[in-house]
């Protein structure tokens, strides 16, 4: 899940989108949507949302210093799980990793250092028996940012690996693979634009950064997924809408929040272990769309590397609600046409893919209610979505192996049991 902010309980469900000034023309990318119809709708009748599939289990793991707790993604590590988090300590706002035991009865907190006031929780990825962790540290210079890379060993001790100095701008988005880190920056010049940059990460240092997005993309919000010897690198591209396309009511809202209306869509390139492109830049969703955030996960059991991408397209909405969730299957040579997931509407926030033996999709529905949708190994829904009041103030993290339907869930607002097990049936 990545996939997958600033809010307390649902921190990582808020997209990190910097304010960019985009290009006037769409990027010259290979269009995976060429010749395809626009977003293909699902059934004519929206399936009903069924009753809750999940119920609470006993126990839970508390977090030391749970003040202002924000939770990120989770990965299997050792005999349990590692979860990225940020919490408030006497030192300030601190990036950390919670090492949660297999039974989700206790959590050991490994503090990584003071982080920026608006930075997301750390990104985590397994690398052999170690855990590679990336988080923003306090920079040594006021005009830069510093992305610190650390390694947590099997014993739970953290040690610094290297750091990547970035240009300071509006965005703090980044992602991490076992041997590659990606982030976005803003170029300088007469027409500033966003660019996604990548750098290889070895056992003891980071290599030379290079641009992954094309020179005519205004790019942000990168994601990295391992692809055999290389990686998929995805990002969101943007360009301003013509002024005539914005009606009076939308203009009033946009003026209030200070963000110009823009077209936005997803793009992708495959790269080798050093970050060099191995194929063209490809557009994955229509350039007339309004993608605001997305999540991505590798699909198991495919004959060749395939990703499941879930994108939130806000359509004509300007208030943070409404729109549709789109499902794409992505390979090296492009993507299938997007399909709309079933549901009863969207509230605020981003979709989140919950990794496990069989994946799930979570999102916030109308009235800030959690929705949960079971998927098969190809990312296709196998039943209608369910309303999950138990999870309304929670963040689903991962399905535990074993097939019993046990889900690791974060409850950031509960100091006594920030991590719990929840049983969810299909």
Secondary structure per residue as TSV (DSSP state, phi and psi in degrees):
chain	resnum	aa	ss	phi	psi
A	1	X	-	360.0	113.2
A	2	X	-	-118.5	-80.5
A	3	X	-	11.7	-159.0
A	4	X	-	84.9	360.0
A	5	X	-	360.0	-170.2
A	6	X	-	-126.3	-18.5
A	7	X	-	-70.6	155.9
A	8	X	S	-70.0	-62.2
A	9	X	T	-80.2	-29.3
A	10	X	T	-122.3	49.9
A	11	X	G	-57.2	-50.1
A	12	X	G	-80.6	0.6
A	13	X	G	-87.7	2.1
A	14	X	S	-101.2	123.2
A	15	X	-	-66.0	146.3
A	16	X	-	-99.2	101.9
A	17	X	-	-126.3	112.4
A	18	X	-	-77.5	155.4
A	19	X	-	-80.6	116.4
A	20	X	-	-117.4	154.0
A	21	X	-	-104.6	111.6
A	22	X	-	-87.0	-178.0
A	23	X	B	-84.2	162.1
A	24	X	S	-82.0	-19.5
A	25	X	S	-120.0	153.7
A	26	X	-	-67.7	150.0
A	27	X	-	-66.3	149.7
A	28	X	-	-83.4	73.9
A	29	X	-	-111.3	156.1
A	30	X	E	-63.9	124.5
A	31	X	E	-94.6	108.4
A	32	X	T	-68.0	-13.8
A	33	X	T	-96.3	0.6
A	34	X	T	-59.1	131.5
A	35	X	T	78.5	-4.0
A	36	X	-	-96.9	153.8
A	37	X	-	-68.2	160.0
A	38	X	S	-58.6	-174.2
A	39	X	S	-48.1	125.7
A	40	X	B	-85.1	119.6
A	41	X	-	-73.6	159.1
A	42	X	-	-80.9	-149.1
A	43	X	-	-60.2	155.5
A	44	X	S	-63.5	-35.3
A	45	X	S	-101.8	130.1
A	46	X	-	-69.4	125.9
A	47	X	-	-61.2	148.4
A	48	X	-	-68.0	149.3
A	49	X	-	-85.0	124.2
A	50	X	B	-89.9	173.5
A	51	X	-	-67.4	166.4
A	52	X	-	-56.5	138.3
A	53	X	-	-97.3	-14.2
A	54	X	E	-112.0	146.0
A	55	X	E	-139.8	154.4
A	56	X	E	-70.5	147.5
A	57	X	-	-110.8	165.1
A	58	X	S	-75.1	159.5
A	59	X	-	88.4	-171.0
A	60	X	-	154.1	162.3
A	61	X	B	-114.8	124.7
A	62	X	-	-82.7	161.1
A	63	X	-	-118.9	127.4
A	64	X	S	-67.8	140.9
A	65	X	S	52.9	66.0
A	66	X	-	-83.2	5.6
A	67	X	T	-61.9	135.1
A	68	X	T	53.8	39.4
A	69	X	-	-69.7	128.7
A	70	X	E	-125.1	137.5
A	71	X	E	-117.7	139.8
A	72	X	E	-107.8	-137.6
A	73	X	E	-91.4	169.9
A	74	X	E	-130.7	146.5
A	75	X	E	-136.7	153.0
A	76	X	E	-67.0	133.5
A	77	X	E	-150.6	122.4
A	78	X	T	61.5	-131.0
A	79	X	T	-92.6	9.3
A	80	X	E	-148.1	-131.9
A	81	X	E	-138.1	149.3
A	82	X	E	-113.5	132.5
A	83	X	E	-128.0	126.2
A	84	X	E	-72.6	142.4
A	85	X	E	-156.8	163.1
A	86	X	E	-130.0	136.9
A	87	X	E	-144.5	166.9
A	88	X	E	-97.0	124.7
A	89	X	E	-124.5	-176.4
A	90	X	T	-62.0	-25.6
A	91	X	T	-78.5	-17.8
A	92	X	E	127.6	-155.0
A	93	X	E	-81.6	115.0
A	94	X	E	-117.1	131.0
A	95	X	E	-77.4	142.2
A	96	X	E	-154.4	169.5
A	97	X	E	-127.4	128.6
A	98	X	E	-93.3	121.3
A	99	X	E	-95.5	102.1
A	100	X	E	-96.7	131.4
A	101	X	-	-71.8	167.6
A	102	X	T	-59.0	-34.7
A	103	X	T	-89.3	2.6
A	104	X	S	52.1	49.2
A	105	X	S	-108.8	-20.8
A	106	X	-	-149.8	158.3
A	107	X	E	-139.1	126.3
A	108	X	E	-97.1	127.4
A	109	X	E	-97.4	123.8
A	110	X	E	-107.3	104.9
A	111	X	E	-77.3	137.4
A	112	X	E	-104.9	-19.3
A	113	X	E	135.3	163.7
A	114	X	E	-64.0	135.7
A	115	X	-	-116.6	173.1
A	116	X	-	-66.2	154.2
A	117	X	T	-64.6	-25.2
A	118	X	T	-120.0	17.1
A	119	X	-	-77.7	147.4
A	120	X	-	-72.3	166.2
A	121	X	-	-60.5	162.1
A	122	X	-	-60.4	154.6
A	123	X	E	-95.5	143.2
A	124	X	E	-127.9	146.6
A	125	X	E	-154.2	139.9
A	126	X	E	-74.7	140.9
A	127	X	E	-139.1	93.8
A	128	X	T	66.9	-130.6
A	129	X	T	-89.7	0.7
A	130	X	E	-106.3	169.5
A	131	X	E	-117.9	123.1
A	132	X	E	-92.5	129.1
A	133	X	E	-128.6	137.3
A	134	X	E	-125.5	136.1
A	135	X	E	-156.6	156.7
A	136	X	E	-78.8	132.2
A	137	X	E	-107.1	166.4
A	138	X	-	-66.2	125.7
A	139	X	-	-74.0	154.9
A	140	X	S	-79.1	-22.9
A	141	X	S	-122.4	145.6
A	142	X	T	-71.1	-21.3
A	143	X	T	-98.5	13.7
A	144	X	E	-131.9	170.1
A	145	X	E	-123.3	154.7
A	146	X	E	-129.1	114.6
A	147	X	E	-93.8	111.3
A	148	X	E	-90.7	131.4
A	149	X	E	-107.6	129.1
A	150	X	E	-132.3	162.6
A	151	X	E	-122.7	131.3
A	152	X	E	-108.5	122.4
A	153	X	-	-81.8	177.8
A	154	X	T	-60.4	-26.5
A	155	X	T	-82.8	-5.7
A	156	X	S	91.9	10.3
A	157	X	-	-95.3	135.2
A	158	X	E	-95.8	141.6
A	159	X	E	-138.8	143.0
A	160	X	E	-68.1	143.9
A	161	X	E	-108.7	-58.9
A	162	X	E	-167.5	179.3
A	163	X	E	-140.2	154.0
A	164	X	E	-118.7	121.9
A	165	X	E	-88.4	128.7
A	166	X	E	-119.4	158.3
A	167	X	E	-69.7	140.3
A	168	X	-	-79.2	128.8
A	169	X	-	-151.0	-159.6
A	170	X	S	-81.6	-14.7
A	171	X	-	-107.6	141.7
A	172	X	-	-117.6	20.7
A	173	X	-	-75.5	139.7
A	174	X	E	-160.5	167.3
A	175	X	E	-150.5	167.9
A	176	X	E	-141.5	133.8
A	177	X	-	-114.8	176.6
A	178	X	S	-58.9	-27.7
A	179	X	S	-139.7	22.4
A	180	X	E	-151.2	137.1
A	181	X	E	-120.7	142.9
A	182	X	E	-130.8	146.1
A	183	X	E	-153.1	171.7
A	184	X	E	-119.3	147.9
A	185	X	E	-135.0	169.5
A	186	X	E	-110.2	130.8
A	187	X	-	-74.4	161.9
A	188	X	-	-101.6	167.3
A	189	X	S	128.9	-171.0
A	190	X	S	-68.4	-31.1
A	191	X	S	-126.8	85.7
A	192	X	-	-60.1	145.1
A	193	X	-	-146.1	161.8
A	194	X	E	-85.2	144.0
A	195	X	E	-134.0	137.7
A	196	X	E	-92.5	126.7
A	197	X	E	-116.2	150.3
A	198	X	E	-132.6	155.0
A	199	X	E	-145.9	135.9
A	200	X	E	-71.5	149.3
A	201	X	B	-123.2	118.2
A	202	X	-	-98.0	-164.6
A	203	X	S	-67.4	-24.9
A	204	X	S	-139.6	4.3
A	205	X	-	-162.2	168.3
A	206	X	B	-105.1	141.4
A	207	X	-	-81.2	-172.4
A	208	X	-	-70.6	128.9
A	209	X	-	-68.4	152.2
A	210	X	E	-146.4	159.2
A	211	X	E	-75.9	133.4
A	212	X	-	-98.9	-38.5
A	213	X	S	-76.6	154.7
A	214	X	-	-73.3	162.3
A	215	X	T	-66.5	-18.6
A	216	X	T	-109.5	16.5
A	217	X	-	-99.2	138.3
A	218	X	-	-97.6	96.5
A	219	X	E	-114.4	147.3
A	220	X	E	-159.1	174.9
A	221	X	E	56.2	63.4
A	222	X	E	-74.9	152.2
A	223	X	E	-133.9	148.0
A	224	X	E	-128.5	130.0
A	225	X	E	-134.0	130.4
A	226	X	E	-63.6	141.3
A	227	X	E	-136.0	78.2
A	228	X	T	64.1	-117.8
A	229	X	T	-83.2	-8.4
A	230	X	E	-129.9	-152.9
A	231	X	E	-146.0	149.6
A	232	X	E	-86.3	133.7
A	233	X	E	-120.8	121.8
A	234	X	E	-117.4	156.6
A	235	X	E	-158.9	170.0
A	236	X	E	-102.3	128.5
A	237	X	E	-105.8	152.8
A	238	X	E	-139.3	155.4
A	239	X	E	-154.2	147.1
A	240	X	E	-65.3	146.3
A	241	X	-	-76.7	149.2
A	242	X	-	-59.5	145.4
A	243	X	G	-59.3	-31.3
A	244	X	G	-70.0	-15.3
A	245	X	G	-84.0	-4.6
A	246	X	S	-106.6	122.1
A	247	X	-	-80.2	173.2
A	248	X	H	-63.2	-42.4
A	249	X	H	-66.6	-41.4
A	250	X	H	-64.6	-39.2
A	251	X	H	-60.5	-38.8
A	252	X	H	-64.2	-42.1
A	253	X	H	-65.0	-45.4
A	254	X	H	-66.2	-36.4
A	255	X	H	-63.3	-36.1
A	256	X	H	-67.1	-37.7
A	257	X	H	-94.4	-7.9
A	258	X	T	74.6	21.9
A	259	X	-	-122.2	115.2
A	260	X	-	-66.9	144.8
A	261	X	-	-67.3	138.3
A	262	X	E	-144.4	149.1
A	263	X	E	-72.9	146.4
A	264	X	E	-151.5	143.5
A	265	X	E	-152.7	174.1
A	266	X	E	-103.0	142.3
A	267	X	E	-130.2	165.1
A	268	X	E	-153.1	150.0
A	269	X	E	-142.9	148.5
A	270	X	E	-96.4	142.1
A	271	X	E	-132.8	161.5
A	272	X	-	-87.6	-173.0
A	273	X	T	-62.7	-23.8
A	274	X	T	-90.3	-3.1
A	275	X	S	92.0	2.9
A	276	X	-	-78.4	138.1
A	277	X	B	-64.5	141.4
A	278	X	S	-114.8	6.6
A	279	X	S	-164.4	177.3
A	280	X	-	-76.9	162.8
A	281	X	-	-71.3	133.1
A	282	X	E	-122.6	137.7
A	283	X	E	-85.2	134.5
A	284	X	-	-104.8	-27.8
A	285	X	S	-129.1	161.3
A	286	X	-	-61.6	142.4
A	287	X	T	-72.7	-7.1
A	288	X	T	-92.8	6.9
A	289	X	-	-83.9	-179.2
A	290	X	B	-135.7	59.5
A	291	X	E	-69.6	128.3
A	292	X	E	-109.6	-23.8
A	293	X	E	-167.0	167.5
A	294	X	E	-162.9	164.8
A	295	X	E	-135.3	159.3
A	296	X	E	-145.9	147.7
A	297	X	E	-153.2	140.0
A	298	X	E	-70.7	138.6
A	299	X	-	-93.0	130.7
A	300	X	T	-84.4	154.2
A	301	X	T	81.4	10.2
A	302	X	-	-91.0	154.8
A	303	X	S	-71.0	-24.4
A	304	X	S	-141.0	161.0
A	305	X	-	-54.8	125.2
A	306	X	-	-138.4	138.7
A	307	X	E	-110.4	147.0
A	308	X	E	-101.3	122.0
A	309	X	E	-117.0	130.3
A	310	X	E	-116.5	118.6
A	311	X	E	-115.7	139.5
A	312	X	E	-94.6	118.3
A	313	X	E	-109.1	118.1
A	314	X	-	-82.9	0.0
A	315	X	T	55.8	-128.7
A	316	X	T	-96.4	4.2
A	317	X	-	-68.6	145.0
A	318	X	-	-127.5	2.4
A	319	X	S	-107.8	11.4
A	320	X	S	87.8	0.5
A	321	X	-	-129.1	167.4
A	322	X	-	88.7	-171.4
A	323	X	-	89.5	-160.9
A	324	X	E	-144.8	156.1
A	325	X	E	-99.6	127.8
A	326	X	E	-110.3	139.8
A	327	X	E	-110.0	130.4
A	328	X	E	-131.0	141.9
A	329	X	E	-105.7	123.4
A	330	X	E	-119.0	134.2
A	331	X	E	-128.2	179.4
A	332	X	T	-57.7	-34.9
A	333	X	T	-95.1	12.5
A	334	X	E	133.4	-157.6
A	335	X	E	-140.2	152.6
A	336	X	-	-70.4	156.9
A	337	X	-	-58.0	143.0
A	338	X	-	-64.6	143.6
A	339	X	E	-120.8	145.3
A	340	X	E	-83.2	132.8
A	341	X	-	-72.1	150.6
A	342	X	-	-72.1	156.4
A	343	X	-	168.2	-179.8
A	344	X	S	-115.2	23.9
A	345	X	-	114.8	171.2
A	346	X	-	-123.5	139.9
A	347	X	-	-93.1	-154.9
A	348	X	S	-82.2	157.1
A	349	X	S	106.5	177.4
A	350	X	-	-103.3	152.8
A	351	X	-	-72.5	155.3
A	352	X	E	-138.6	123.3
A	353	X	E	-85.5	128.6
A	354	X	E	-100.8	111.6
A	355	X	B	-73.4	155.7
A	356	X	S	162.5	-173.8
A	357	X	S	-53.9	-39.8
A	358	X	S	-129.2	131.5
A	359	X	-	-78.6	159.8
A	360	X	E	-129.3	158.3
A	361	X	E	-120.1	130.3
A	362	X	E	-119.3	143.4
A	363	X	E	-156.7	169.1
A	364	X	E	-94.5	123.4
A	365	X	-	-92.0	-166.7
A	366	X	G	-58.0	148.6
A	367	X	G	62.3	27.6
A	368	X	G	61.0	37.6
A	369	X	-	-102.9	137.9
A	370	X	E	-71.4	138.1
A	371	X	E	-118.1	143.8
A	372	X	E	-135.1	129.2
A	373	X	E	-126.9	121.1
A	374	X	E	-78.2	138.4
A	375	X	B	-121.6	157.5
A	376	X	-	-92.3	-175.0
A	377	X	T	-65.8	-16.3
A	378	X	T	-95.1	1.9
A	379	X	S	83.5	15.2
A	380	X	-	-95.0	135.4
A	381	X	B	-60.9	140.0
A	382	X	-	-110.8	-2.5
A	383	X	S	-165.7	167.5
A	384	X	-	-66.2	160.4
A	385	X	-	-69.2	156.2
A	386	X	E	-116.8	151.7
A	387	X	E	-89.1	127.1
A	388	X	-	-123.1	81.9
A	389	X	G	-61.0	-28.9
A	390	X	G	-59.8	-29.4
A	391	X	G	-102.2	8.4
A	392	X	T	-58.6	-32.9
A	393	X	T	-111.0	26.6
A	394	X	-	-125.6	173.9
A	395	X	E	-133.0	105.0
A	396	X	E	-62.6	134.7
A	397	X	E	-112.1	-50.7
A	398	X	E	-163.6	149.6
A	399	X	E	-88.7	132.2
A	400	X	-	-77.7	145.5
A	401	X	T	-66.9	159.6
A	402	X	T	117.7	-15.6
A	403	X	S	79.8	8.6
A	404	X	S	-85.7	0.6
A	405	X	-	74.6	26.2
A	406	X	E	-88.1	129.9
A	407	X	E	-116.3	132.8
A	408	X	E	-82.1	123.6
A	409	X	E	-130.1	139.1
A	410	X	E	-97.7	135.2
A	411	X	-	-120.7	81.7
A	412	X	T	-60.6	-23.7
A	413	X	T	-84.2	-2.4
A	414	X	-	-107.4	101.9
A	415	X	T	-66.1	-26.2
A	416	X	T	-83.2	-21.4
A	417	X	-	-154.4	74.3
A	418	X	S	-68.0	-26.5
A	419	X	E	-122.4	132.7
A	420	X	E	-140.7	164.7
A	421	X	E	-98.9	136.4
A	422	X	E	-127.5	134.9
A	423	X	E	-93.3	125.6
A	424	X	E	-128.0	122.6
A	425	X	-	-95.6	154.2
A	426	X	-	-96.1	360.0
